[in-house]
Amino acid sequence: MALPSALAAVATLAAAVLLLADGCGAAMYKVGGLDAWAPPPGSKPDVYVQWGKSLPFKLGDSLFFLYPPSQDSAVQVTAKAFAACDVSDPVLALDDGNSVFNLTTAGRAYFTSSAAGHCRKGQKLSVDVPTADGKLLPPSADDQAALKALTALPPAAAPVEALPTLSDNGDDSADAHRVAGAGSVLAAAALSLALLL
Ligand SMILES: *[C@@H]1O[C@H](CO)[C@@H](O)[C@H](O)[C@H]1NC(C)=O
């Protein structure tokens, strides 16, 4: 009976992947779930904020950024640089399109893109890595400033301290982007579920 055994194989595989992601071993998370690493779409300006909050990161896990190398990059930055979208002196910069960052120290880790303007468009991710015994470290003053910058998303509604915009052709439809809330939280939950399965 080919079909039942194929189904059994799929079920076994799904269980194995779940164990890998959920057990004591290290997990690799594809950033953003199914989407490529890119500026968030207007309909989901906080997609990376929600994604970063939705997963149980552990020491030893890694983050996988997938993107077209001609269009983007993945850089780890300090909390201060993250708050200011300053990518001039990253902690670690990768631009090969398949970038893996290892979460090897407890505390907050900050990532963005060094492509022009992408950080200010909300392409920024912060994850909180607990200590080996499962405790989250209290945020430093720099961490608090960085997290505050994240709550200022969506960037379409926060041009206050931005530099002159790069490619604004007078399309001021900022109101069209004000549709966050329960929908995106559900979407993030669905993405993390999909990831685990
Ligand atoms: C992350 O860890 C893997 C496996 O230990 C290693 O091959 C890789 O070079 C590390 N990546 C970085 C960016 O340090």
The ligand as an SDF file (V2000), in Angstrom:
LIG
                    3D

 14 14  0  0  0  0  0  0  0  0999 V2000
   27.9420   29.3950   12.5290 C   0  0  0  0  0  0  0  0  0  0  0  0
   28.2090   28.0750   12.9460 O   0  0  0  0  0  0  0  0  0  0  0  0
   28.4910   27.1950   11.8910 C   0  0  0  0  0  0  0  0  0  0  0  0
   28.5640   25.7880   12.4540 C   0  0  0  0  0  0  0  0  0  0  0  0
   29.1610   25.7470   13.7010 O   0  0  0  0  0  0  0  0  0  0  0  0
   29.7720   27.6330   11.2170 C   0  0  0  0  0  0  0  0  0  0  0  0
   30.0860   26.7680   10.1500 O   0  0  0  0  0  0  0  0  0  0  0  0
   29.5750   29.0440   10.6850 C   0  0  0  0  0  0  0  0  0  0  0  0
   30.7680   29.5230   10.1140 O   0  0  0  0  0  0  0  0  0  0  0  0
   29.1110   29.9800   11.7730 C   0  0  0  0  0  0  0  0  0  0  0  0
   28.7450   31.2460   11.1710 N   0  0  0  0  0  0  0  0  0  0  0  0
   29.2460   32.4110   11.5360 C   0  0  0  0  0  0  0  0  0  0  0  0
   28.7620   33.6100   10.7830 C   0  0  0  0  0  0  0  0  0  0  0  0
   30.0430   32.5360   12.4360 O   0  0  0  0  0  0  0  0  0  0  0  0
  1  2  1  0
  1 10  1  0
  2  3  1  0
  3  4  1  0
  3  6  1  0
  4  5  1  0
  6  7  1  0
  6  8  1  0
  8  9  1  0
  8 10  1  0
 10 11  1  0
 11 12  1  0
 12 13  1  0
 12 14  2  0
M  END
$$$$
